Amino acid sequence: MAAARSSQGAAGVGAAKGGTRSGGSGRMTGSVRAVGRALHFPVTGTARGIRKATHAHGAGESGLGKLIELHAVNGAGDVMITVALASTVFFSVPTDEARGRVALYLAITMAPFTVLAPVIGPLLDRLPHGRRAAMAGAMFARAMLALLLSGAVVTGSLELYPAALGVLVASRSYGVVRSAVVPRLLPPRFSLVKANSRVTLGGLLATGVAAPIGAGLQALGPRYPLYGAFVIFIAGTFLSFTLPPKVDSAKGEDRALLVADEEHLHGPQLIKDKVRRPGLRTVGTAVTHALGANAALRCLSGFLIFFLAFLLREHPLTGESAAVSLGIVGVSAGAGNALGTAVGAWLKSRAPEIIIVTVVACVLGAAITAAIFFGAFLVACLTAVAGFSQALAKLSLDALIQRDVPELVRTSAFARSETLLQVAWVFGGAIGIVLPLNGTLGLSVAAAIIAVGWLTTVRGLLGAARHGGPVRSRVA
């Protein structure tokens, strides 16, 4: 009995010691886990917050949330390439040489793009069952071209220009397909303008985050932002296939025509034993006039980007360096664009014709004022107003297409309108690169561009607003 009690006592002591060791080990493990969670929280917490925001209000169930995230990846990758190319073509040489380089860049990349851009829409119309693959292909193509550019930006070889053209075409192709995809991913009680606003805002936020990262990578060397773009676009390639399968559905769709006759006015009709398809011009004047006004704003955007880039490098804003001057203008434009996108989501589709007329008039007033009283503050105001108006007018155009274009061809109409707006941007950029570096002259030209766009469309838009438009069902 004594031996037994001794044995039990020894066992109890051992168990107590083991329990103490186990408790100490458990507390240490718990502390390590707590530290690990604290270190990971900024990343995981941010990721959860982003996912919660992008998937809110039914966007997660419909698949719109995944498209928002994909567009954010696209914006981050594009800005990485932009940083690398801008530093190589623009910032690394004196102003006069930079103008020649940018002019050559426009001639070799933008000029062929103006020929290719009108073809992008019709070609992508033939891929209604392969939209995810088309978006993944655009991502993968830019990933490979980023690697090609990483060598060209160091050696300065001529392969820089065809590779940059390829990046531009792939980027615009993605944009066209994205516009065609959005109607297929609308959550319940979502208007198309609100969905496009969310997607655009996601891209803008990602661009704002990626831009300083790209600048930091550029400080390490000209090829490092392109390596970053490669990684981002590879991720985007795989992310494209996570979109819902209904993205590839072509149910109830057809191709839109840019030219049509009077017989097409009310949709497809059987004429001379042939089925005629409705086009953008067959749905009334609202869409075509809104497209013209948006083209003027997009032309102004391209003009301001190139003209102010050279003007502020040669003649910085009062009391500021060239880099700070460009930064002020860029931040103003970005803030205006983001604000316009947010306001567009709030306004939804209320009186889109009136919204377009109003914002274009505001830009015209800002351009005239900045041309007459040229100064740092007014230039920043003009870029902010231009960014705000471009975003809000584009969302209003989306609302008009949703309202007036028959569901049968609505998806194709988005592709065609986006292509035309990109061509207008190229045209404005070409004007900006050839003008003398005179602020008053340049902003007078900017005012003239907007004046032509406003005067040629205001009457048609106001007339369309008075008569209203047909109410059509949304895309499921």
CORTAVEN-V662104 format. One line per field, one symbol per residue. phi: phi as a letter, one per 40 degrees, with the letter a starting at -180 (. if undefined). psi: psi as a letter, one per 40 degrees, with the letter a starting at -180 (. if undefined). burial: I if it has 9 or more other ideal C-beta (glycine too) atoms within 8 Angstrom, else O. A space follows every 10 residues. Layout:
phi = ???
psi = ???
burial = ???
This chain:
phi = .ccccccccc cccccccccc cccccccccc cccccccccc ddcccccccc ccccbcfgcc cchcdccdcc cccccccccc cccccccccb ccbddccccc ccccdcccbc ccccccdccd ddccccbccb cccccccccc cccccccccc cccccgcccd cccccccccc cccdcccdcc cddcbccdgb cccccccccc cccccccccc dccccccccc iccccccccd cccccccccd ccccdcdccb cgbaccbcba bcccdbhcbc bfgbccbcbc ccbhcccccc cccccccccc ccccdcccdc ccccbccdgb cccccccccc cccccccccc cccccccfbc fcccccdccc cccdcccccc ccbcadcccc cccccccccc cccccccdcc cccbcdddbc cccccccccc cccccccccc cccccccbcc cccccdccdc ccccccbccc cccccccgbc cbcccc
psi = dddddddddd dddddddddd dddddddddd ddddddddde dddddddddd ddddeifedd ddeddddddd dddddddddd dddddddddd deiidddddd dddddddddd dddddddedd dddddefdef dddddddddd dddddddddd dddddfieed dddddddddd dddddddddd dddefhiifh iddddddddd dddddddddd dddddddddd ideddddddd dddddddddd eeiidedehe heiiiiiehi adeedfahih hfehhiiiad eeeieddddd dddddddddd dddddddddd ddddgiihei iddddddddd dddddddddd dddddddbfh gddddddddd dddddddddd ddghiddddd dddddddddd dddddddddd ddddhidded dddddddddd dddddddddd dddeiighdd dddddddddd dddddeeddd ddddddeaii hiiih.
burial = OOOOOOOOOO OOOOOOOOOO OOOOOOOOOO OOOOOOOOOO OOOOOOOOOI IOOIOIOIII OIIIIIIIII IIIIIIIIII IIIIIIIIII OOOOOOOIIO IIIIIIOIII IIIIOIIIOI IIOIIOIIOO IIIIIIOIII IIIOIIIIII IIIOOOOOII IIIIIIIIII IIIIIIIIII IIIIIIIOOI IIIIIIIIII IIIIIIIOII IOIIIOIIOO OIIIIIIIII OIIIIIIIII OOIOOOIIIO OOIOOIIOOI OOOIOOOIIO OOOOOIIIII OIIOIIIIII IIIIIIIIII IIIIIIIIII IIIOOIIOOI OIOIIIOIII OIIIIIIIII IIIIIOIIIO OIIIIIIOII IIIIOIIIII IOOIOIOIII IIIIIIIIII IIIIIIIIII IIIIIIIIII IIIIIIIIII IIIIIIIIII IIIOIOIOII IIIIIIIOII IIIIOOIIOI IIIIIOOOIO OIOIIO
